[in-house]
């Protein structure tokens, strides 16, 4: 047996960030494309767009913006999106190790 956990942040009942959603944002930042990020995450572009809209609605900030007027398919994280993602990664650091440690104390001793 091994422990699994999920971590997310809500605002007024809406999920703003989770480990999975942070990975989606990171994929958008890496690929500069919602379509390519969705492919990387093995989901449809529509689902990726819906999750992004939920995050923006829940947080009240815009996470991504188009990188040029001519190519609406290219995007990047906004400075607010980058900051929130950075804070989330910092916040989430170490949870996996803590969960494993608590699991070992409870189940393996």
N, CA, C and O atoms as a MOPAC input file, in Angstrom:
PM7 MOZYME 1SCF
protein

 N      0.84600 1    -1.18100 1     0.00000 1
 C      0.00000 1     0.00000 1     0.00000 1
 C      0.88700 1     1.23800 1     0.00000 1
 O      2.00400 1     1.23500 1     0.51700 1
 N      0.34800 1     2.29200 1    -0.59800 1
 C      1.04200 1     3.57000 1    -0.56700 1
 C      0.00600 1     4.68900 1    -0.51800 1
 O     -1.07800 1     4.56600 1    -1.08900 1
 N      0.33800 1     5.76100 1     0.15200 1
 C     -0.62700 1     6.85800 1     0.28500 1
 C     -0.68300 1     7.71900 1    -0.96900 1
 O      0.30900 1     7.85600 1    -1.68500 1
 N     -1.84200 1     8.29300 1    -1.22700 1
 C     -2.06300 1     9.27100 1    -2.29600 1
 C     -2.83100 1    10.43500 1    -1.67800 1
 O     -3.60400 1    10.25400 1    -0.73700 1
 N     -2.61400 1    11.59800 1    -2.20400 1
 C     -3.35900 1    12.75100 1    -1.72300 1
 C     -3.51900 1    13.75300 1    -2.84000 1
 O     -2.78500 1    13.72800 1    -3.82900 1
 N     -4.48400 1    14.63400 1    -2.67300 1
 C     -4.66100 1    15.74400 1    -3.59900 1
 C     -4.75400 1    17.00800 1    -2.77300 1
 O     -5.30100 1    17.01100 1    -1.67000 1
 N     -4.22600 1    18.05400 1    -3.30500 1
 C     -4.20600 1    19.34000 1    -2.62300 1
 C     -4.83200 1    20.36600 1    -3.54400 1
 O     -4.47200 1    20.45000 1    -4.71800 1
 N     -5.76200 1    21.14600 1    -3.02600 1
 C     -6.32000 1    22.20900 1    -3.84100 1
 C     -6.69700 1    23.38300 1    -2.96500 1
 O     -6.82200 1    23.26800 1    -1.74600 1
 N     -6.87700 1    24.52700 1    -3.63000 1
 C     -7.28600 1    25.76600 1    -2.97200 1
 C     -8.60400 1    26.19200 1    -3.59400 1
 O     -8.74600 1    26.23500 1    -4.81700 1
 N     -9.56300 1    26.50600 1    -2.74100 1
 C    -10.87000 1    26.98500 1    -3.19900 1
 C    -11.07100 1    28.43000 1    -2.77800 1
 O    -10.46500 1    28.91200 1    -1.82100 1
 N    -11.92700 1    29.09800 1    -3.50700 1
 C    -12.38500 1    30.43400 1    -3.14900 1
 C    -13.89500 1    30.45300 1    -3.36600 1
 O    -14.36500 1    30.29400 1    -4.49300 1
 N    -14.64700 1    30.64400 1    -2.30200 1
 C    -16.11000 1    30.64200 1    -2.37200 1
 C    -16.64400 1    29.38000 1    -3.04700 1
 O    -17.56900 1    29.44600 1    -3.85700 1
 N    -16.05900 1    28.23700 1    -2.71000 1
 C    -16.54000 1    26.96100 1    -3.22400 1
 C    -16.05400 1    26.58300 1    -4.61100 1
 O    -16.38800 1    25.50200 1    -5.09600 1
 N    -15.28200 1    27.43000 1    -5.26300 1
 C    -14.74600 1    27.11900 1    -6.59700 1
 C    -13.26800 1    26.78500 1    -6.48200 1
 O    -12.51400 1    27.47800 1    -5.79800 1
 N    -12.86100 1    25.71700 1    -7.15900 1
 C    -11.45000 1    25.34200 1    -7.14600 1
 C    -10.67100 1    26.36200 1    -7.96300 1
 O    -10.96200 1    26.60100 1    -9.13500 1
 N     -9.68000 1    26.95500 1    -7.31900 1
 C     -8.81900 1    27.93100 1    -7.98500 1
 C     -7.55600 1    27.23500 1    -8.47200 1
 O     -7.18100 1    27.36800 1    -9.63700 1
 N     -6.91400 1    26.51200 1    -7.60500 1
 C     -5.69400 1    25.79300 1    -7.97300 1
 C     -5.67000 1    24.43400 1    -7.30000 1
 O     -6.15300 1    24.26200 1    -6.18100 1
 N     -5.10300 1    23.48400 1    -8.00100 1
 C     -4.84900 1    22.14800 1    -7.46500 1
 C     -3.53300 1    21.70300 1    -8.06900 1
 O     -2.97800 1    22.38200 1    -8.93200 1
 N     -3.03900 1    20.57500 1    -7.62400 1
 C     -1.80600 1    20.05800 1    -8.21500 1
 C     -1.99200 1    19.85200 1    -9.71900 1
 O     -1.11800 1    20.21100 1   -10.50800 1
 N     -3.12300 1    19.27800 1   -10.11300 1
 C     -3.39900 1    19.03600 1   -11.52600 1
 C     -3.53300 1    20.34300 1   -12.30000 1
 O     -2.98700 1    20.47300 1   -13.39600 1
 N     -4.25300 1    21.30800 1   -11.74100 1
 C     -4.44900 1    22.58500 1   -12.43600 1
 C     -3.13800 1    23.37500 1   -12.52800 1
 O     -2.89900 1    24.07900 1   -13.50900 1
 N     -2.30700 1    23.25400 1   -11.51400 1
 C     -0.99200 1    23.89000 1   -11.57700 1
 C     -0.16200 1    23.25900 1   -12.69400 1
 O      0.57200 1    23.95500 1   -13.39600 1
 N     -0.28000 1    21.94300 1   -12.85700 1
 C      0.41200 1    21.27500 1   -13.96200 1
 C     -0.10500 1    21.78000 1   -15.31200 1
 O      0.67300 1    21.95500 1   -16.25100 1
 N     -1.40800 1    22.01200 1   -15.40700 1
 C     -1.98700 1    22.55500 1   -16.64000 1
 C     -1.40200 1    23.93800 1   -16.93300 1
 O     -0.99600 1    24.21500 1   -18.06200 1
 N     -1.35800 1    24.79900 1   -15.92800 1
 C     -0.77800 1    26.13200 1   -16.12300 1
 C      0.69000 1    26.04100 1   -16.52600 1
 O      1.15400 1    26.78600 1   -17.38900 1
 N      1.41000 1    25.12900 1   -15.89800 1
 C      2.82600 1    24.94900 1   -16.23000 1
 C      2.96500 1    24.48800 1   -17.67700 1
 O      3.87200 1    24.92800 1   -18.38300 1
 N      2.07400 1    23.60800 1   -18.12000 1
 C      2.10700 1    23.12900 1   -19.50500 1
 C      1.80000 1    24.26600 1   -20.47900 1
 O      2.39900 1    24.33400 1   -21.55200 1
 N      0.88300 1    25.15200 1   -20.12200 1
 C      0.58800 1    26.31400 1   -20.96200 1
 C      1.82500 1    27.21100 1   -21.03800 1
 O      2.18600 1    27.68700 1   -22.11400 1
 N      2.46700 1    27.43600 1   -19.90100 1
 C      3.66400 1    28.27400 1   -19.87200 1
 C      4.77600 1    27.66300 1   -20.71900 1
 O      5.50700 1    28.38400 1   -21.39800 1
 N      4.90600 1    26.35300 1   -20.68300 1
 C      5.97500 1    25.66300 1   -21.41400 1
 C      5.71700 1    25.62000 1   -22.91600 1
 O      6.63400 1    25.81600 1   -23.71400 1
 N      4.47300 1    25.36500 1   -23.29600 1
 C      4.15000 1    25.17900 1   -24.71700 1
 C      3.64700 1    26.44300 1   -25.40000 1
 O      3.64200 1    26.51700 1   -26.62900 1
 N      3.22700 1    27.43400 1   -24.62900 1
 C      2.61100 1    28.66100 1   -25.16200 1
 C      1.34500 1    28.36700 1   -25.96000 1
 O      0.97000 1    29.13600 1   -26.84500 1
 N      0.68600 1    27.24900 1   -25.64300 1
 C     -0.48900 1    26.84000 1   -26.40200 1
 C     -1.43200 1    26.03300 1   -25.51000 1
 O     -1.02100 1    25.07100 1   -24.86300 1
 N     -2.69100 1    26.43700 1   -25.48600 1
 C     -3.68700 1    25.68300 1   -24.72400 1
 C     -3.88500 1    24.30000 1   -25.34000 1
 O     -4.02100 1    23.30800 1   -24.62300 1
 N     -3.89900 1    24.24000 1   -26.66600 1
 C     -4.08300 1    22.95900 1   -27.35000 1
 C     -2.94000 1    22.00500 1   -27.02400 1
 O     -3.18600 1    20.84500 1   -26.69100 1
 N     -1.70600 1    22.46700 1   -27.11200 1
 C     -0.55700 1    21.60900 1   -26.81700 1
 C     -0.50600 1    21.24300 1   -25.33700 1
 O     -0.12400 1    20.12800 1   -24.98200 1
 N     -0.88900 1    22.17700 1   -24.47700 1
 C     -0.93400 1    21.88000 1   -23.04300 1
 C     -1.97100 1    20.80100 1   -22.76700 1
 O     -1.72600 1    19.88900 1   -21.97700 1
 N     -3.12900 1    20.89900 1   -23.41400 1
 C     -4.18100 1    19.89100 1   -23.24600 1
 C     -3.69000 1    18.52400 1   -23.72100 1
 O     -3.92500 1    17.51300 1   -23.05900 1
 N     -3.01400 1    18.49500 1   -24.85600 1
 C     -2.47000 1    17.22900 1   -25.36100 1
 C     -1.47500 1    16.63900 1   -24.36400 1
 O     -1.47800 1    15.43600 1   -24.10500 1
 N     -0.63800 1    17.49100 1   -23.81600 1
 C      0.35800 1    17.04300 1   -22.83400 1
 C     -0.32600 1    16.46500 1   -21.59200 1
 O      0.16500 1    15.50800 1   -20.99400 1
 N     -1.45800 1    17.05200 1   -21.21300 1
 C     -2.20500 1    16.60800 1   -20.03300 1
 C     -3.17400 1    15.45800 1   -20.36200 1
 O     -3.82600 1    14.91300 1   -19.47200 1
 N     -3.25500 1    15.10400 1   -21.64300 1
 C     -4.12600 1    14.02100 1   -22.11200 1
 C     -5.61000 1    14.31100 1   -21.85300 1
 O     -6.37100 1    13.45700 1   -21.40000 1
 N     -5.97800 1    15.55700 1   -22.16300 1
 C     -7.37900 1    15.98000 1   -22.07700 1
 C     -7.71700 1    16.74900 1   -23.34500 1
 O     -6.83200 1    17.08800 1   -24.13100 1
 N     -9.00000 1    17.02200 1   -23.53900 1
 C     -9.41400 1    17.80700 1   -24.70300 1
 C     -9.10300 1    19.28400 1   -24.47300 1
 O     -8.98700 1    19.74300 1   -23.33700 1
 N     -8.97500 1    20.00400 1   -25.56700 1
 C     -8.76000 1    21.44800 1   -25.47800 1
 C     -9.95700 1    22.09600 1   -24.78700 1
 O     -9.80000 1    23.04900 1   -24.02300 1
 N    -11.15500 1    21.57500 1   -25.06000 1
 C    -12.36800 1    22.10800 1   -24.43500 1
 C    -12.30100 1    21.95900 1   -22.91900 1
 O    -12.62500 1    22.89500 1   -22.18800 1
 N    -11.88400 1    20.78900 1   -22.44300 1
 C    -11.78500 1    20.58300 1   -20.99100 1
 C    -10.73700 1    21.51600 1   -20.38300 1
 O    -10.95600 1    22.08800 1   -19.31500 1
 N     -9.60600 1    21.66700 1   -21.06000 1
 C     -8.55900 1    22.56900 1   -20.57500 1
 C     -9.09200 1    24.00000 1   -20.48600 1
 O     -8.83100 1    24.70500 1   -19.51200 1
 N     -9.83500 1    24.41900 1   -21.50200 1
 C    -10.41800 1    25.76300 1   -21.51300 1
 C    -11.41800 1    25.92500 1   -20.37500 1
 O    -11.43900 1    26.96300 1   -19.71300 1
 N    -12.24500 1    24.91400 1   -20.14200 1
 C    -13.23100 1    24.96500 1   -19.05500 1
 C    -12.54000 1    25.07500 1   -17.69400 1
 O    -12.96000 1    25.86400 1   -16.84700 1
 N    -11.48500 1    24.28900 1   -17.48400 1
 C    -10.75500 1    24.34900 1   -16.20800 1
 C    -10.10400 1    25.71300 1   -16.02700 1
 O    -10.11800 1    26.27100 1   -14.93000 1
 N     -9.54200 1    26.24100 1   -17.08400 1
 C     -8.92700 1    27.56600 1   -17.02800 1
 C     -9.97900 1    28.62400 1   -16.68300 1
 O     -9.72200 1    29.50100 1   -15.85800 1
 N    -11.14300 1    28.55300 1   -17.29500 1
 C    -12.22200 1    29.49800 1   -16.99800 1
 C    -12.68800 1    29.36400 1   -15.55300 1
 O    -12.95500 1    30.37300 1   -14.90000 1
 N    -12.79200 1    28.13500 1   -15.04000 1
 C    -13.17400 1    27.92000 1   -13.63800 1
 C    -12.15400 1    28.56800 1   -12.69900 1
 O    -12.52000 1    29.20600 1   -11.71200 1
 N    -10.87300 1    28.39600 1   -13.02100 1
 C     -9.80800 1    28.96600 1   -12.19500 1
 C     -9.87600 1    30.49500 1   -12.19500 1
 O     -9.73300 1    31.13500 1   -11.15300 1
 N    -10.09400 1    31.06000 1   -13.36800 1
 C    -10.15800 1    32.52000 1   -13.47000 1
 C    -11.40400 1    33.06500 1   -12.77000 1
 O    -11.34800 1    34.09500 1   -12.09700 1
 N    -12.52000 1    32.36800 1   -12.93400 1
 C    -13.75900 1    32.79000 1   -12.26500 1
 C    -13.60400 1    32.69200 1   -10.75000 1
 O    -13.99500 1    33.60200 1   -10.02000 1
 N    -13.03400 1    31.59000 1   -10.28600 1
 C    -12.88600 1    31.37200 1    -8.85300 1
 C    -11.89800 1    32.30900 1    -8.19300 1
 O    -12.08200 1    32.69900 1    -7.04000 1
 N    -10.85400 1    32.67200 1    -8.91300 1
 C     -9.81700 1    33.52600 1    -8.32600 1
 C    -10.06100 1    35.00900 1    -8.56400 1
 O     -9.58300 1    35.86000 1    -7.81400 1
 N    -10.81200 1    35.30400 1    -9.61900 1
 C    -11.02400 1    36.70400 1    -9.96900 1
 C     -9.83100 1    37.32600 1   -10.69500 1
 O     -9.75500 1    38.54500 1   -10.84400 1
 N     -8.90600 1    36.48400 1   -11.14300 1
 C     -7.77300 1    37.00500 1   -11.91700 1
 C     -7.68800 1    36.28700 1   -13.25300 1
 O     -8.21500 1    35.18700 1   -13.42100 1
 N     -7.02900 1    36.91500 1   -14.18000 1
 C     -6.78400 1    36.32500 1   -15.49400 1
 C     -5.45300 1    35.59700 1   -15.42500 1
 O     -4.42800 1    36.20900 1   -15.12400 1
 N     -5.45400 1    34.29600 1   -15.70000 1
 C     -4.23900 1    33.48700 1   -15.63100 1
 C     -3.41500 1    33.55000 1   -16.90200 1
 O     -2.18600 1    33.51400 1   -16.84400 1
 N     -4.07700 1    33.64300 1   -18.05900 1
 C     -3.35400 1    33.63100 1   -19.32700 1
 C     -3.79800 1    34.77900 1   -20.21200 1
 O     -4.87400 1    35.35100 1   -20.03700 1
 N     -2.94200 1    35.09600 1   -21.16400 1
 C     -3.25800 1    36.11600 1   -22.15000 1
 C     -2.67400 1    35.68300 1   -23.48600 1
 O     -1.72800 1    34.89700 1   -23.53200 1
 N     -3.23600 1    36.19600 1   -24.56600 1
 C     -2.71800 1    35.91200 1   -25.89300 1
 C     -1.37500 1    36.62700 1   -26.05100 1
 O     -1.20400 1    37.74400 1   -25.56300 1
 N     -0.42500 1    35.98400 1   -26.73100 1
 C      0.89900 1    36.59200 1   -26.88100 1
 C      0.98900 1    37.53600 1   -28.06100 1
 O      1.93000 1    38.32400 1   -28.15300 1
 N      0.01000 1    37.46700 1   -28.98000 1
 C      0.02900 1    38.40100 1   -30.10700 1
 C     -1.38300 1    38.64100 1   -30.59300 1
 O     -2.27800 1    37.82800 1   -30.36100 1
 N     -1.57500 1    39.73700 1   -31.25300 1
 C     -2.88900 1    40.07600 1   -31.79800 1
 C     -3.26800 1    39.14400 1   -32.95100 1
 O     -4.44700 1    38.85800 1   -33.16000 1
 N     -2.27300 1    38.67600 1   -33.69300 1
 C     -2.53700 1    37.89200 1   -34.90300 1
 C     -2.73600 1    36.40900 1   -34.64900 1
 O     -3.38500 1    35.73500 1   -35.44800 1
 N     -2.20100 1    35.88700 1   -33.57000 1
 C     -2.26000 1    34.44400 1   -33.31800 1
 C     -2.91600 1    34.18900 1   -31.96900 1
 O     -2.24800 1    34.17800 1   -30.93600 1
 N     -4.22800 1    33.98400 1   -31.98800 1
 C     -4.96900 1    33.79200 1   -30.73200 1
 C     -4.67500 1    32.44100 1   -30.09700 1
 O     -5.05700 1    32.21500 1   -28.94900 1
 N     -4.00700 1    31.53300 1   -30.81100 1
 C     -3.69000 1    30.22300 1   -30.25200 1
 C     -2.46800 1    30.26200 1   -29.34400 1
 O     -2.28600 1    29.35800 1   -28.52800 1
 N     -1.64100 1    31.27000 1   -29.46500 1
 C     -0.45000 1    31.38000 1   -28.62900 1
 C     -0.80100 1    32.16800 1   -27.37500 1
 O     -1.43300 1    33.22200 1   -27.44300 1
 N     -0.38300 1    31.64400 1   -26.23700 1
 C     -0.69300 1    32.32500 1   -24.98300 1
 C      0.44900 1    32.19400 1   -24.00000 1
 O      1.34700 1    31.36700 1   -24.15900 1
 N      0.39300 1    33.02300 1   -22.98900 1
 C      1.37100 1    32.96600 1   -21.90900 1
 C      0.65400 1    33.28700 1   -20.61000 1
 O     -0.45700 1    33.81600 1   -20.61300 1
 N      1.29800 1    32.96200 1   -19.50700 1
 C      0.73100 1    33.29700 1   -18.20300 1
 C      0.86400 1    34.79100 1   -17.97900 1
 O      1.86100 1    35.40500 1   -18.35800 1
 N     -0.14800 1    35.36100 1   -17.36300 1
 C     -0.06500 1    36.76100 1   -16.95900 1
 C      0.87900 1    36.83800 1   -15.75500 1
 O      1.21800 1    35.81600 1   -15.15700 1
 N      1.29300 1    38.04000 1   -15.41300 1
 C      2.16900 1    38.16700 1   -14.23800 1
 C      1.43600 1    37.70100 1   -12.97900 1
 O      2.04000 1    37.07700 1   -12.10700 1
 N      0.13300 1    38.00100 1   -12.88000 1
 C     -0.64600 1    37.51500 1   -11.73600 1
 C     -0.71800 1    35.99600 1   -11.73200 1
 O     -0.59800 1    35.36600 1   -10.68200 1
 N     -0.91300 1    35.40600 1   -12.91400 1
 C     -0.96000 1    33.95000 1   -13.03500 1
 C      0.36100 1    33.32500 1   -12.63500 1
 O      0.38600 1    32.32900 1   -11.91200 1
 N      1.45500 1    33.90100 1   -13.09800 1
 C      2.78500 1    33.40200 1   -12.72700 1
 C      2.99900 1    33.47400 1   -11.21700 1
 O      3.50100 1    32.52900 1   -10.61000 1
 N      2.61500 1    34.60100 1   -10.61500 1
 C      2.80100 1    34.77500 1    -9.17000 1
 C      1.97800 1    33.77100 1    -8.37900 1
 O      2.48000 1    33.16700 1    -7.43200 1
 N      0.72600 1    33.59000 1    -8.75700 1
 C     -0.13200 1    32.64600 1    -8.03800 1
 C      0.37600 1    31.21300 1    -8.20500 1
 O      0.35000 1    30.43200 1    -7.25400 1
 N      0.83400 1    30.86900 1    -9.40400 1
 C      1.38500 1    29.54000 1    -9.63200 1
 C      2.64300 1    29.33100 1    -8.79100 1
 O      2.81900 1    28.27400 1    -8.18500 1
 N      3.50100 1    30.32200 1    -8.75500 1
 C      4.72800 1    30.23400 1    -7.95300 1
 C      4.39300 1    30.05400 1    -6.47400 1
 O      5.01000 1    29.23800 1    -5.79000 1
 N      3.42100 1    30.81200 1    -5.98200 1
 C      3.00400 1    30.68200 1    -4.57600 1
 C      2.42900 1    29.29800 1    -4.30100 1
 O      2.68500 1    28.71200 1    -3.24900 1
 N      1.65200 1    28.77700 1    -5.24600 1
 C      1.06800 1    27.45400 1    -5.05900 1
 C      2.15400 1    26.38700 1    -4.98700 1
 O      2.11400 1    25.51800 1    -4.11500 1
 N      3.13600 1    26.44800 1    -5.91000 1
 C      4.22400 1    25.45800 1    -5.87500 1
 C      4.98600 1    25.55600 1    -4.56000 1
 O      5.35500 1    24.53500 1    -3.98100 1
 N      5.22100 1    26.76200 1    -4.09000 1
 C      5.93300 1    26.93500 1    -2.82500 1
 C      5.10900 1    26.36300 1    -1.66800 1
 O      5.64000 1    25.66800 1    -0.80200 1
 N      3.81800 1    26.66000 1    -1.66300 1
 C      2.91300 1    26.16500 1    -0.62800 1
 C      2.84300 1    24.63700 1    -0.62400 1
 O      2.82200 1    24.01700 1     0.43900 1
 N      2.80900 1    24.03900 1    -1.80200 1
 C      2.60100 1    22.59000 1    -1.89800 1
 C      3.86400 1    21.77500 1    -1.65000 1
 O      3.78200 1    20.55900 1    -1.47800 1
 N      5.01700 1    22.40900 1    -1.62700 1
 C      6.27500 1    21.68500 1    -1.40400 1
 C      6.24500 1    20.95300 1    -0.07200 1
 O      5.86600 1    21.52100 1     0.95100 1
 N      6.63800 1    19.71300 1    -0.09200 1
 C      6.78800 1    18.96100 1     1.14800 1
 C      5.57400 1    18.18200 1     1.59400 1
 O      5.69100 1    17.32500 1     2.47000 1
 N      4.41100 1    18.44800 1     1.02400 1
 C      3.21500 1    17.71800 1     1.45000 1
 C      3.35200 1    16.22400 1     1.18400 1
 O      2.95700 1    15.41000 1     2.01900 1
 N      3.90200 1    15.85600 1     0.04100 1
 C      4.07400 1    14.44200 1    -0.28500 1
 C      4.93600 1    13.73100 1     0.73900 1
 O      4.61600 1    12.62000 1     1.16000 1
 N      6.02800 1    14.36500 1     1.14400 1
 C      6.91800 1    13.77000 1     2.14200 1
 C      6.21700 1    13.64900 1     3.49000 1
 O      6.37900 1    12.65000 1     4.19000 1
 N      5.44100 1    14.66500 1     3.85300 1
 C      4.71000 1    14.61000 1     5.12500 1
 C      3.66300 1    13.49800 1     5.11600 1
 O      3.50700 1    12.77800 1     6.10200 1
 N      2.95300 1    13.36200 1     4.00900 1
 C      1.94300 1    12.30900 1     3.89600 1
 C      2.61600 1    10.94600 1     4.00800 1
 O      2.12600 1    10.07000 1     4.72100 1
 N      3.73600 1    10.76100 1     3.30800 1
 C      4.46000 1     9.48400 1     3.36700 1
 C      4.95000 1     9.19700 1     4.78300 1
 O      4.87300 1     8.06200 1     5.25200 1
 N      5.45200 1    10.21800 1     5.45700 1
 C      5.93900 1    10.04100 1     6.82900 1
 C      4.80100 1     9.63100 1     7.76100 1
 O      4.95200 1     8.70000 1     8.55200 1
 N      3.67700 1    10.31100 1     7.67400 1
 C      2.53000 1     9.97600 1     8.52200 1
 C      1.98700 1     8.59400 1     8.19700 1
 O      1.58500 1     7.85600 1     9.09600 1
 N      1.97400 1     8.24400 1     6.93000 1
 C      1.53300 1     6.91900 1     6.51600 1
 C      2.44000 1     5.85400 1     7.13700 1
 O      1.96200 1     4.86800 1     7.69900 1
 N      3.73600 1     6.06300 1     7.02800 1
 C      4.69300 1     5.09700 1     7.58100 1
 C      4.53600 1     4.94200 1     9.08900 1
 O      4.62900 1     3.83400 1     9.61700 1
 N      4.29900 1     6.04700 1     9.77700 1
 C      4.10400 1     5.97500 1    11.23000 1
 C      2.82800 1     5.21100 1    11.57200 1
 O      2.79900 1     4.43900 1    12.53100 1
 N      1.79100 1     5.42400 1    10.79600 1
 C      0.50300 1     4.80300 1    11.10800 1
 C      0.38900 1     3.36700 1    10.63000 1
 O     -0.20900 1     2.54300 1    11.32100 1
 N      0.94100 1     3.04300 1     9.47500 1
 C      0.71500 1     1.74100 1     8.87000 1
 C      1.90600 1     0.80000 1     8.89900 1
 O      1.72700 1    -0.41200 1     8.78500 1
 N      3.09200 1     1.31500 1     9.04700 1
 C      4.27000 1     0.44600 1     8.93400 1
 C      4.96700 1     0.18400 1    10.24300 1
 O      5.95600 1    -0.54700 1    10.28400 1
 N      4.47100 1     0.76600 1    11.31100 1
 C      5.10600 1     0.52800 1    12.61700 1
 C      4.38900 1    -0.55900 1    13.36700 1
 O      4.77900 1    -0.89900 1    14.48400 1

